[in-house]
Amino acid sequence: MTSLPIQPRKVAFDVSSVPRHWNGGDPVLTRFFDALSVHFPEGERFFIQSVRNFKDQVTDDQLIEDIRHFIRQEGQHGIVHDRFNDVMASQGVDVDKVTTNLRTFIRTTQKYLPKKYQLAMTAAFEHFTATLGEAMVSEKSDMFGEADPVMRALFLWHGVEEVEHKA
């Protein structure tokens, strides 16, 4: 695979009017992607910290630039999904319970696992999300064929950026 450049993009999505079952009216398909969204902000912050733990050891100029762009992208992902998570919370999804549990898991991981292991976890999760991103943007995919246009754009943007992290 050839490496794609990591390009931070500042985006804004008006998620304020997204319907409860935004993916074609299908509650299961909608909640699958909602479950990802709930986890993204805390996960993105973990990924950023995992990479920052080793940033001072990097000497390759291109890798330093990639790390800088990766951190900006991950920060933007967290901001965008935090906004949608607020919408989900207003629709009755217990976002706080999920994020509290995830935050506890992450803090325990950061306290007890070596930083190299945390970076390995980040690489594994990034590979998973890059693979999902490739599936999302595939010509053969219809994951978002009937989705609310704002949510379709949000997830496709995020998917494209995750593909950039694969290499």
PyRosetta script that sets phi, psi and omega in degrees:
from pyrosetta import init, pose_from_sequence

init()
pose = pose_from_sequence("MTSLPIQPRKVAFDVSSVPRHWNGGDPVLTRFFDALSVHFPEGERFFIQSVRNFKDQVTDDQLIEDIRHFIRQEGQHGIVHDRFNDVMASQGVDVDKVTTNLRTFIRTTQKYLPKKYQLAMTAAFEHFTATLGEAMVSEKSDMFGEADPVMRALFLWHGVEEVEHKA")
pose.set_psi(1, 134.2)
pose.set_omega(1, 174.8)
pose.set_phi(2, -82.5)
pose.set_psi(2, 145.5)
pose.set_omega(2, -177.5)
pose.set_phi(3, -76.8)
pose.set_psi(3, 131.7)
pose.set_omega(3, 174.8)
pose.set_phi(4, -91.7)
pose.set_psi(4, 140.9)
pose.set_omega(4, 177.8)
pose.set_phi(5, -67.1)
pose.set_psi(5, 143.7)
pose.set_omega(5, 176.5)
pose.set_phi(6, -86.6)
pose.set_psi(6, 117.4)
pose.set_omega(6, -175.3)
pose.set_phi(7, -120.4)
pose.set_psi(7, 104.0)
pose.set_omega(7, 176.1)
pose.set_phi(8, -63.0)
pose.set_psi(8, 136.8)
pose.set_omega(8, 179.1)
pose.set_phi(9, -128.7)
pose.set_psi(9, 125.3)
pose.set_omega(9, 175.9)
pose.set_phi(10, -87.5)
pose.set_psi(10, 118.9)
pose.set_omega(10, -175.9)
pose.set_phi(11, -128.4)
pose.set_psi(11, 163.0)
pose.set_omega(11, 174.3)
pose.set_phi(12, -142.4)
pose.set_psi(12, 133.8)
pose.set_omega(12, 177.9)
pose.set_phi(13, -125.0)
pose.set_psi(13, 128.0)
pose.set_omega(13, 177.4)
pose.set_phi(14, -85.0)
pose.set_psi(14, 93.4)
pose.set_omega(14, -176.6)
pose.set_phi(15, -92.1)
pose.set_psi(15, 3.6)
pose.set_omega(15, -173.4)
pose.set_phi(16, -60.7)
pose.set_psi(16, -26.5)
pose.set_omega(16, -177.3)
pose.set_phi(17, -110.8)
pose.set_psi(17, 17.5)
pose.set_omega(17, -179.4)
pose.set_phi(18, -68.0)
pose.set_psi(18, 127.6)
pose.set_omega(18, -180.0)
pose.set_phi(19, -69.3)
pose.set_psi(19, 159.5)
pose.set_omega(19, -177.2)
pose.set_phi(20, -56.5)
pose.set_psi(20, -45.4)
pose.set_omega(20, 178.6)
pose.set_phi(21, -110.2)
pose.set_psi(21, 74.1)
pose.set_omega(21, -169.2)
pose.set_phi(22, -74.7)
pose.set_psi(22, -15.2)
pose.set_omega(22, -176.8)
pose.set_phi(23, -101.2)
pose.set_psi(23, 82.2)
pose.set_omega(23, 177.4)
pose.set_phi(24, 67.0)
pose.set_psi(24, 19.1)
pose.set_omega(24, -177.5)
pose.set_phi(25, 77.2)
pose.set_psi(25, 1.8)
pose.set_omega(25, -177.2)
pose.set_phi(26, -86.3)
pose.set_psi(26, 110.8)
pose.set_omega(26, -177.3)
pose.set_phi(27, -66.7)
pose.set_psi(27, -32.5)
pose.set_omega(27, -178.6)
pose.set_phi(28, -71.4)
pose.set_psi(28, -49.5)
pose.set_omega(28, 179.1)
pose.set_phi(29, -62.6)
pose.set_psi(29, -41.1)
pose.set_omega(29, 177.6)
pose.set_phi(30, -60.8)
pose.set_psi(30, -50.1)
pose.set_omega(30, -176.4)
pose.set_phi(31, -67.6)
pose.set_psi(31, -27.2)
pose.set_omega(31, 174.4)
pose.set_phi(32, -59.3)
pose.set_psi(32, -50.4)
pose.set_omega(32, -178.9)
pose.set_phi(33, -73.4)
pose.set_psi(33, -31.3)
pose.set_omega(33, 174.2)
pose.set_phi(34, -62.8)
pose.set_psi(34, -38.8)
pose.set_omega(34, 178.7)
pose.set_phi(35, -62.4)
pose.set_psi(35, -37.8)
pose.set_omega(35, 175.2)
pose.set_phi(36, -64.4)
pose.set_psi(36, -47.5)
pose.set_omega(36, -177.2)
pose.set_phi(37, -58.9)
pose.set_psi(37, -40.7)
pose.set_omega(37, -179.4)
pose.set_phi(38, -58.8)
pose.set_psi(38, -36.8)
pose.set_omega(38, -176.2)
pose.set_phi(39, -85.0)
pose.set_psi(39, -20.5)
pose.set_omega(39, -172.3)
pose.set_phi(40, -60.0)
pose.set_psi(40, -50.2)
pose.set_omega(40, -174.0)
pose.set_phi(41, -57.6)
pose.set_psi(41, -48.5)
pose.set_omega(41, 178.9)
pose.set_phi(42, -66.5)
pose.set_psi(42, -39.9)
pose.set_omega(42, 178.2)
pose.set_phi(43, -62.6)
pose.set_psi(43, -43.2)
pose.set_omega(43, 179.7)
pose.set_phi(44, -62.0)
pose.set_psi(44, -40.4)
pose.set_omega(44, 178.7)
pose.set_phi(45, -65.0)
pose.set_psi(45, -37.5)
pose.set_omega(45, 175.7)
pose.set_phi(46, -63.3)
pose.set_psi(46, -44.2)
pose.set_omega(46, -179.8)
pose.set_phi(47, -61.1)
pose.set_psi(47, -44.1)
pose.set_omega(47, 179.4)
pose.set_phi(48, -59.2)
pose.set_psi(48, -47.7)
pose.set_omega(48, -178.8)
pose.set_phi(49, -65.3)
pose.set_psi(49, -37.9)
pose.set_omega(49, 179.4)
pose.set_phi(50, -60.9)
pose.set_psi(50, -39.3)
pose.set_omega(50, 178.6)
pose.set_phi(51, -74.7)
pose.set_psi(51, -42.2)
pose.set_omega(51, 179.3)
pose.set_phi(52, -59.3)
pose.set_psi(52, -30.5)
pose.set_omega(52, 179.6)
pose.set_phi(53, -57.4)
pose.set_psi(53, -24.3)
pose.set_omega(53, -175.8)
pose.set_phi(54, -116.4)
pose.set_psi(54, -0.1)
pose.set_omega(54, -174.5)
pose.set_phi(55, -56.4)
pose.set_psi(55, -39.4)
pose.set_omega(55, -177.6)
pose.set_phi(56, -68.8)
pose.set_psi(56, -15.1)
pose.set_omega(56, -179.7)
pose.set_phi(57, -90.9)
pose.set_psi(57, -7.9)
pose.set_omega(57, -176.3)
pose.set_phi(58, -85.4)
pose.set_psi(58, 132.0)
pose.set_omega(58, 179.9)
pose.set_phi(59, -115.5)
pose.set_psi(59, -17.5)
pose.set_omega(59, -179.6)
pose.set_phi(60, -73.8)
pose.set_psi(60, 123.2)
pose.set_omega(60, -175.9)
pose.set_phi(61, -59.7)
pose.set_psi(61, -41.4)
pose.set_omega(61, -179.6)
pose.set_phi(62, -66.2)
pose.set_psi(62, -40.6)
pose.set_omega(62, 179.0)
pose.set_phi(63, -66.7)
pose.set_psi(63, -37.4)
pose.set_omega(63, 176.1)
pose.set_phi(64, -60.3)
pose.set_psi(64, -43.5)
pose.set_omega(64, 178.3)
pose.set_phi(65, -65.4)
pose.set_psi(65, -42.4)
pose.set_omega(65, 177.8)
pose.set_phi(66, -60.7)
pose.set_psi(66, -41.5)
pose.set_omega(66, 179.1)
pose.set_phi(67, -63.1)
pose.set_psi(67, -43.7)
pose.set_omega(67, 178.7)
pose.set_phi(68, -59.5)
pose.set_psi(68, -46.1)
pose.set_omega(68, -180.0)
pose.set_phi(69, -68.9)
pose.set_psi(69, -39.1)
pose.set_omega(69, 178.0)
pose.set_phi(70, -58.4)
pose.set_psi(70, -47.0)
pose.set_omega(70, -179.0)
pose.set_phi(71, -62.4)
pose.set_psi(71, -41.3)
pose.set_omega(71, 177.9)
pose.set_phi(72, -64.2)
pose.set_psi(72, -43.9)
pose.set_omega(72, 179.0)
pose.set_phi(73, -62.0)
pose.set_psi(73, -48.2)
pose.set_omega(73, -177.5)
pose.set_phi(74, -62.1)
pose.set_psi(74, -39.0)
pose.set_omega(74, 176.0)
pose.set_phi(75, -60.9)
pose.set_psi(75, -43.1)
pose.set_omega(75, 178.9)
pose.set_phi(76, -64.8)
pose.set_psi(76, -39.9)
pose.set_omega(76, 178.1)
pose.set_phi(77, -59.1)
pose.set_psi(77, -44.7)
pose.set_omega(77, 180.0)
pose.set_phi(78, -60.9)
pose.set_psi(78, -43.9)
pose.set_omega(78, -179.9)
pose.set_phi(79, -61.1)
pose.set_psi(79, -48.7)
pose.set_omega(79, -177.1)
pose.set_phi(80, -63.4)
pose.set_psi(80, -45.6)
pose.set_omega(80, -178.1)
pose.set_phi(81, -73.5)
pose.set_psi(81, -29.5)
pose.set_omega(81, 172.3)
pose.set_phi(82, -58.3)
pose.set_psi(82, -42.6)
pose.set_omega(82, 180.0)
pose.set_phi(83, -63.4)
pose.set_psi(83, -43.0)
pose.set_omega(83, 178.6)
pose.set_phi(84, -69.9)
pose.set_psi(84, -35.2)
pose.set_omega(84, 178.3)
pose.set_phi(85, -61.0)
pose.set_psi(85, -34.5)
pose.set_omega(85, 175.2)
pose.set_phi(86, -62.5)
pose.set_psi(86, -39.2)
pose.set_omega(86, 177.3)
pose.set_phi(87, -64.5)
pose.set_psi(87, -45.8)
pose.set_omega(87, 179.0)
pose.set_phi(88, -59.6)
pose.set_psi(88, -41.4)
pose.set_omega(88, 179.0)
pose.set_phi(89, -60.7)
pose.set_psi(89, -39.6)
pose.set_omega(89, 178.7)
pose.set_phi(90, -68.6)
pose.set_psi(90, -19.4)
pose.set_omega(90, 178.2)
pose.set_phi(91, -93.0)
pose.set_psi(91, 3.8)
pose.set_omega(91, 175.3)
pose.set_phi(92, 102.7)
pose.set_psi(92, 0.5)
pose.set_omega(92, 177.5)
pose.set_phi(93, -77.3)
pose.set_psi(93, 133.3)
pose.set_omega(93, -178.3)
pose.set_phi(94, -81.8)
pose.set_psi(94, 71.4)
pose.set_omega(94, -178.3)
pose.set_phi(95, -61.6)
pose.set_psi(95, -40.7)
pose.set_omega(95, -177.9)
pose.set_phi(96, -60.1)
pose.set_psi(96, -40.7)
pose.set_omega(96, 179.8)
pose.set_phi(97, -62.2)
pose.set_psi(97, -46.3)
pose.set_omega(97, -179.2)
pose.set_phi(98, -64.3)
pose.set_psi(98, -47.7)
pose.set_omega(98, -176.7)
pose.set_phi(99, -68.6)
pose.set_psi(99, -33.5)
pose.set_omega(99, 176.7)
pose.set_phi(100, -64.4)
pose.set_psi(100, -45.2)
pose.set_omega(100, 178.2)
pose.set_phi(101, -62.3)
pose.set_psi(101, -43.4)
pose.set_omega(101, 179.6)
pose.set_phi(102, -65.8)
pose.set_psi(102, -42.1)
pose.set_omega(102, 178.9)
pose.set_phi(103, -60.1)
pose.set_psi(103, -41.1)
pose.set_omega(103, 177.6)
pose.set_phi(104, -62.2)
pose.set_psi(104, -44.5)
pose.set_omega(104, 178.3)
pose.set_phi(105, -61.0)
pose.set_psi(105, -45.5)
pose.set_omega(105, -178.0)
pose.set_phi(106, -64.8)
pose.set_psi(106, -45.9)
pose.set_omega(106, -179.7)
pose.set_phi(107, -62.2)
pose.set_psi(107, -38.7)
pose.set_omega(107, 177.7)
pose.set_phi(108, -65.4)
pose.set_psi(108, -43.2)
pose.set_omega(108, 177.0)
pose.set_phi(109, -58.7)
pose.set_psi(109, -47.2)
pose.set_omega(109, -178.1)
pose.set_phi(110, -67.2)
pose.set_psi(110, -29.1)
pose.set_omega(110, -178.9)
pose.set_phi(111, -78.9)
pose.set_psi(111, -39.3)
pose.set_omega(111, -169.8)
pose.set_phi(112, -108.5)
pose.set_psi(112, -19.8)
pose.set_omega(112, -177.5)
pose.set_phi(113, -99.4)
pose.set_psi(113, 143.7)
pose.set_omega(113, 178.4)
pose.set_phi(114, -59.8)
pose.set_psi(114, 150.2)
pose.set_omega(114, -179.1)
pose.set_phi(115, -59.4)
pose.set_psi(115, -33.9)
pose.set_omega(115, 177.5)
pose.set_phi(116, -64.0)
pose.set_psi(116, -37.2)
pose.set_omega(116, 178.3)
pose.set_phi(117, -67.6)
pose.set_psi(117, -39.3)
pose.set_omega(117, 177.2)
pose.set_phi(118, -62.2)
pose.set_psi(118, -40.3)
pose.set_omega(118, 177.2)
pose.set_phi(119, -66.0)
pose.set_psi(119, -38.3)
pose.set_omega(119, 177.0)
pose.set_phi(120, -64.0)
pose.set_psi(120, -40.3)
pose.set_omega(120, 176.5)
pose.set_phi(121, -61.4)
pose.set_psi(121, -42.1)
pose.set_omega(121, 178.5)
pose.set_phi(122, -60.7)
pose.set_psi(122, -46.3)
pose.set_omega(122, 179.5)
pose.set_phi(123, -60.9)
pose.set_psi(123, -40.8)
pose.set_omega(123, -179.9)
pose.set_phi(124, -65.3)
pose.set_psi(124, -46.8)
pose.set_omega(124, 179.0)
pose.set_phi(125, -65.1)
pose.set_psi(125, -38.5)
pose.set_omega(125, 178.1)
pose.set_phi(126, -64.7)
pose.set_psi(126, -36.7)
pose.set_omega(126, 177.6)
pose.set_phi(127, -65.4)
pose.set_psi(127, -42.9)
pose.set_omega(127, 178.0)
pose.set_phi(128, -60.1)
pose.set_psi(128, -48.4)
pose.set_omega(128, -177.9)
pose.set_phi(129, -69.5)
pose.set_psi(129, -30.2)
pose.set_omega(129, 175.9)
pose.set_phi(130, -67.4)
pose.set_psi(130, -40.5)
pose.set_omega(130, 177.8)
pose.set_phi(131, -64.7)
pose.set_psi(131, -42.8)
pose.set_omega(131, 175.9)
pose.set_phi(132, -63.8)
pose.set_psi(132, -40.3)
pose.set_omega(132, 177.7)
pose.set_phi(133, -60.2)
pose.set_psi(133, -42.6)
pose.set_omega(133, 177.3)
pose.set_phi(134, -60.8)
pose.set_psi(134, -40.8)
pose.set_omega(134, 178.9)
pose.set_phi(135, -65.9)
pose.set_psi(135, -37.7)
pose.set_omega(135, -178.9)
pose.set_phi(136, -63.6)
pose.set_psi(136, -40.6)
pose.set_omega(136, -174.8)
pose.set_phi(137, -93.0)
pose.set_psi(137, 0.5)
pose.set_omega(137, 179.4)
pose.set_phi(138, -63.6)
pose.set_psi(138, 143.6)
pose.set_omega(138, 177.0)
pose.set_phi(139, -60.6)
pose.set_psi(139, -26.5)
pose.set_omega(139, -176.3)
pose.set_phi(140, -86.4)
pose.set_psi(140, -6.8)
pose.set_omega(140, -176.0)
pose.set_phi(141, -82.3)
pose.set_psi(141, 140.3)
pose.set_omega(141, 171.6)
pose.set_phi(142, -127.6)
pose.set_psi(142, 27.4)
pose.set_omega(142, -179.5)
pose.set_phi(143, -56.4)
pose.set_psi(143, -30.9)
pose.set_omega(143, -175.5)
pose.set_phi(144, -123.1)
pose.set_psi(144, 19.9)
pose.set_omega(144, -177.1)
pose.set_phi(145, -58.4)
pose.set_psi(145, -33.9)
pose.set_omega(145, -179.1)
pose.set_phi(146, -116.4)
pose.set_psi(146, 18.6)
pose.set_omega(146, -175.6)
pose.set_phi(147, -77.5)
pose.set_psi(147, 156.3)
pose.set_omega(147, 170.1)
pose.set_phi(148, -52.7)
pose.set_psi(148, 133.7)
pose.set_omega(148, -174.7)
pose.set_phi(149, -58.1)
pose.set_psi(149, -35.1)
pose.set_omega(149, 179.6)
pose.set_phi(150, -66.6)
pose.set_psi(150, -44.3)
pose.set_omega(150, -178.7)
pose.set_phi(151, -71.0)
pose.set_psi(151, -35.2)
pose.set_omega(151, 175.7)
pose.set_phi(152, -60.4)
pose.set_psi(152, -48.3)
pose.set_omega(152, 180.0)
pose.set_phi(153, -62.7)
pose.set_psi(153, -42.2)
pose.set_omega(153, -178.8)
pose.set_phi(154, -60.8)
pose.set_psi(154, -51.5)
pose.set_omega(154, -177.1)
pose.set_phi(155, -70.4)
pose.set_psi(155, -34.5)
pose.set_omega(155, 177.5)
pose.set_phi(156, -68.8)
pose.set_psi(156, -40.2)
pose.set_omega(156, 174.4)
pose.set_phi(157, -58.6)
pose.set_psi(157, -48.4)
pose.set_omega(157, -179.2)
pose.set_phi(158, -63.2)
pose.set_psi(158, -41.4)
pose.set_omega(158, 179.2)
pose.set_phi(159, -61.0)
pose.set_psi(159, -42.4)
pose.set_omega(159, 177.8)
pose.set_phi(160, -60.3)
pose.set_psi(160, -45.3)
pose.set_omega(160, -178.6)
pose.set_phi(161, -67.5)
pose.set_psi(161, -33.8)
pose.set_omega(161, 177.0)
pose.set_phi(162, -66.6)
pose.set_psi(162, -36.3)
pose.set_omega(162, 176.9)
pose.set_phi(163, -59.8)
pose.set_psi(163, -36.9)
pose.set_omega(163, 179.1)
pose.set_phi(164, -63.3)
pose.set_psi(164, -23.3)
pose.set_omega(164, -178.9)
pose.set_phi(165, -84.7)
pose.set_psi(165, -12.3)
pose.set_omega(165, -171.6)
pose.set_phi(166, -58.8)
pose.set_psi(166, -43.4)
pose.set_omega(166, -178.4)
pose.set_phi(167, -77.4)
pose.dump_pdb("model.pdb")
